[in-house]
Amino acid sequence: MATLHGRWSESVHKVAPYIAEDRWRGIVDQYNSHGYGYGDYRREESHEFIPEGYGISLVKPHKAIEIVESIPGVRLFLYGERAWADHQDVVAVGLPAFDQPWPRQ
Protein backbone atom coordinates (compact mmCIF):
# COMPACT_ATOMS: atom_id res chain seq x y z
CA MET A 1 0.00 0.00 0.00
CA ALA A 2 1.29 3.43 -0.92
CA THR A 3 -0.11 6.93 -1.18
CA LEU A 4 0.77 9.26 -4.02
CA HIS A 5 0.16 12.85 -5.05
CA GLY A 6 -1.97 12.41 -8.16
CA ARG A 7 -4.00 14.58 -10.52
CA TRP A 8 -5.99 16.25 -7.71
CA SER A 9 -2.78 17.59 -6.19
CA GLU A 10 -2.44 20.10 -9.02
CA SER A 11 -5.63 21.74 -7.73
CA VAL A 12 -4.58 21.47 -4.08
CA HIS A 13 -1.29 23.25 -4.77
CA LYS A 14 -3.22 26.31 -6.00
CA VAL A 15 -4.81 26.84 -2.55
CA ALA A 16 -2.23 25.18 -0.25
CA PRO A 17 1.17 25.15 -1.97
CA TYR A 18 3.33 22.10 -1.32
CA ILE A 19 6.60 23.72 -2.38
CA ALA A 20 7.97 27.00 -3.77
CA GLU A 21 6.35 27.95 -7.07
CA ASP A 22 9.55 27.76 -9.16
CA ARG A 23 10.16 24.20 -7.94
CA TRP A 24 6.51 23.30 -8.48
CA ARG A 25 6.72 24.42 -12.13
CA GLY A 26 9.66 22.03 -12.64
CA ILE A 27 7.72 19.17 -11.08
CA VAL A 28 4.66 19.87 -13.25
CA ASP A 29 6.81 20.11 -16.39
CA GLN A 30 8.27 16.64 -15.67
CA TYR A 31 4.80 15.34 -14.80
CA ASN A 32 3.35 16.57 -18.10
CA SER A 33 6.28 15.21 -20.12
CA HIS A 34 6.87 11.88 -18.40
CA GLY A 35 3.86 11.15 -16.19
CA TYR A 36 5.96 11.70 -13.06
CA GLY A 37 7.67 14.69 -11.53
CA TYR A 38 9.81 15.24 -8.44
CA GLY A 39 11.55 18.17 -6.80
CA ASP A 40 13.53 18.52 -3.58
CA TYR A 41 12.45 21.04 -1.00
CA ARG A 42 14.87 23.86 -0.37
CA ARG A 43 16.69 23.54 2.92
CA GLU A 44 14.48 26.25 4.50
CA GLU A 45 11.34 24.32 3.44
CA SER A 46 12.60 20.99 4.78
CA HIS A 47 13.23 19.41 8.18
CA GLU A 48 16.50 19.44 10.06
CA PHE A 49 16.33 15.67 10.64
CA ILE A 50 16.22 14.97 6.86
CA PRO A 51 19.50 16.31 5.48
CA GLU A 52 18.92 15.72 1.75
CA GLY A 53 16.78 14.00 -0.85
CA TYR A 54 13.44 15.10 0.58
CA GLY A 55 10.79 16.63 -1.63
CA ILE A 56 7.46 16.29 -3.35
CA SER A 57 6.35 14.16 -6.26
CA LEU A 58 3.39 14.14 -8.60
CA VAL A 59 2.35 11.06 -10.59
CA LYS A 60 -0.32 10.32 -13.18
CA PRO A 61 -2.40 7.17 -12.58
CA HIS A 62 -1.22 5.46 -15.77
CA LYS A 63 2.41 5.96 -14.76
CA ALA A 64 1.87 4.50 -11.28
CA ILE A 65 0.14 1.49 -12.81
CA GLU A 66 2.92 1.11 -15.38
CA ILE A 67 5.44 0.96 -12.53
CA VAL A 68 3.37 -1.69 -10.71
CA GLU A 69 3.12 -3.72 -13.92
CA SER A 70 6.92 -3.78 -14.13
CA ILE A 71 7.23 -5.54 -10.74
CA PRO A 72 7.32 -9.30 -11.34
CA GLY A 73 5.13 -11.60 -9.27
CA VAL A 74 2.58 -9.09 -7.97
CA ARG A 75 -0.92 -8.00 -8.77
CA LEU A 76 -2.55 -4.60 -8.66
CA PHE A 77 -5.45 -4.75 -6.22
CA LEU A 78 -6.48 -1.10 -6.22
CA TYR A 79 -5.77 2.31 -7.61
CA GLY A 80 -7.97 4.92 -6.00
CA GLU A 81 -7.82 8.62 -6.79
CA ARG A 82 -8.21 10.84 -3.71
CA ALA A 83 -8.79 7.67 -1.69
CA TRP A 84 -6.65 8.78 1.28
CA ALA A 85 -8.29 11.64 3.20
CA ASP A 86 -9.90 12.84 -0.06
CA HIS A 87 -6.42 14.03 -1.01
CA GLN A 88 -3.81 11.45 -1.99
CA ASP A 89 -4.18 8.57 -4.41
CA VAL A 90 -3.82 5.05 -3.01
CA VAL A 91 -2.25 2.07 -4.75
CA ALA A 92 -2.45 -1.44 -3.29
CA VAL A 93 -0.22 -4.21 -4.62
CA GLY A 94 0.24 -7.76 -3.38
CA LEU A 95 0.22 -11.49 -3.84
CA PRO A 96 -0.69 -13.79 -5.44
CA ALA A 97 0.63 -12.64 -8.79
CA PHE A 98 -1.89 -11.61 -11.45
CA ASP A 99 -0.87 -14.62 -13.57
CA GLN A 100 -0.86 -17.29 -10.87
CA PRO A 101 -3.08 -20.10 -12.14
CA TRP A 102 -6.19 -21.22 -10.28
CA PRO A 103 -5.67 -24.26 -8.09
CA ARG A 104 -6.49 -27.55 -9.80
CA GLN A 105 -9.54 -29.29 -8.39
C-alpha positions as CSV (number, residue, x, y, z in Angstrom):
1,M,0.0,0.0,0.0
2,A,1.3,3.4,-0.9
3,T,-0.1,6.9,-1.2
4,L,0.8,9.3,-4.0
5,H,0.2,12.8,-5.1
6,G,-2.0,12.4,-8.2
7,R,-4.0,14.6,-10.5
8,W,-6.0,16.2,-7.7
9,S,-2.8,17.6,-6.2
10,E,-2.4,20.1,-9.0
11,S,-5.6,21.7,-7.7
12,V,-4.6,21.5,-4.1
13,H,-1.3,23.3,-4.8
14,K,-3.2,26.3,-6.0
15,V,-4.8,26.8,-2.6
16,A,-2.2,25.2,-0.3
17,P,1.2,25.1,-2.0
18,Y,3.3,22.1,-1.3
19,I,6.6,23.7,-2.4
20,A,8.0,27.0,-3.8
21,E,6.3,28.0,-7.1
22,D,9.5,27.8,-9.2
23,R,10.2,24.2,-7.9
24,W,6.5,23.3,-8.5
25,R,6.7,24.4,-12.1
26,G,9.7,22.0,-12.6
27,I,7.7,19.2,-11.1
28,V,4.7,19.9,-13.2
29,D,6.8,20.1,-16.4
30,Q,8.3,16.6,-15.7
31,Y,4.8,15.3,-14.8
32,N,3.4,16.6,-18.1
33,S,6.3,15.2,-20.1
34,H,6.9,11.9,-18.4
35,G,3.9,11.2,-16.2
36,Y,6.0,11.7,-13.1
37,G,7.7,14.7,-11.5
38,Y,9.8,15.2,-8.4
39,G,11.5,18.2,-6.8
40,D,13.5,18.5,-3.6
41,Y,12.5,21.0,-1.0
42,R,14.9,23.9,-0.4
43,R,16.7,23.5,2.9
44,E,14.5,26.3,4.5
45,E,11.3,24.3,3.4
46,S,12.6,21.0,4.8
47,H,13.2,19.4,8.2
48,E,16.5,19.4,10.1
49,F,16.3,15.7,10.6
50,I,16.2,15.0,6.9
51,P,19.5,16.3,5.5
52,E,18.9,15.7,1.7
53,G,16.8,14.0,-0.9
54,Y,13.4,15.1,0.6
55,G,10.8,16.6,-1.6
56,I,7.5,16.3,-3.3
57,S,6.4,14.2,-6.3
58,L,3.4,14.1,-8.6
59,V,2.4,11.1,-10.6
60,K,-0.3,10.3,-13.2
61,P,-2.4,7.2,-12.6
62,H,-1.2,5.5,-15.8
63,K,2.4,6.0,-14.8
64,A,1.9,4.5,-11.3
65,I,0.1,1.5,-12.8
66,E,2.9,1.1,-15.4
67,I,5.4,1.0,-12.5
68,V,3.4,-1.7,-10.7
69,E,3.1,-3.7,-13.9
70,S,6.9,-3.8,-14.1
71,I,7.2,-5.5,-10.7
72,P,7.3,-9.3,-11.3
73,G,5.1,-11.6,-9.3
74,V,2.6,-9.1,-8.0
75,R,-0.9,-8.0,-8.8
76,L,-2.6,-4.6,-8.7
77,F,-5.4,-4.7,-6.2
78,L,-6.5,-1.1,-6.2
79,Y,-5.8,2.3,-7.6
80,G,-8.0,4.9,-6.0
81,E,-7.8,8.6,-6.8
82,R,-8.2,10.8,-3.7
83,A,-8.8,7.7,-1.7
84,W,-6.6,8.8,1.3
85,A,-8.3,11.6,3.2
86,D,-9.9,12.8,-0.1
87,H,-6.4,14.0,-1.0
88,Q,-3.8,11.5,-2.0
89,D,-4.2,8.6,-4.4
90,V,-3.8,5.0,-3.0
91,V,-2.2,2.1,-4.7
92,A,-2.4,-1.4,-3.3
93,V,-0.2,-4.2,-4.6
94,G,0.2,-7.8,-3.4
95,L,0.2,-11.5,-3.8
96,P,-0.7,-13.8,-5.4
97,A,0.6,-12.6,-8.8
98,F,-1.9,-11.6,-11.4
99,D,-0.9,-14.6,-13.6
100,Q,-0.9,-17.3,-10.9
101,P,-3.1,-20.1,-12.1
102,W,-6.2,-21.2,-10.3
103,P,-5.7,-24.3,-8.1
104,R,-6.5,-27.6,-9.8
105,Q,-9.5,-29.3,-8.4
